[in-house]
């Protein structure tokens, strides 16, 4: 089952996701679903281990850096 949701993204994050989607042949929706599943799996692992409160927060800028891929533009 698929549910439709509207989210607001920072312009920079949106641009990075569009580039990543184009390079990986995935849709923005697929990338967001994968990121959320990975994020939630990490949380579930921490909670199961009893370490959820000792983990440092994850900042959006760190996620953006992880998603960034080098783009080489060729001048025409």
Helices and strands as residue ranges (DSSP letters): H 11-24, H 28-49, G 52-54, H 60-67
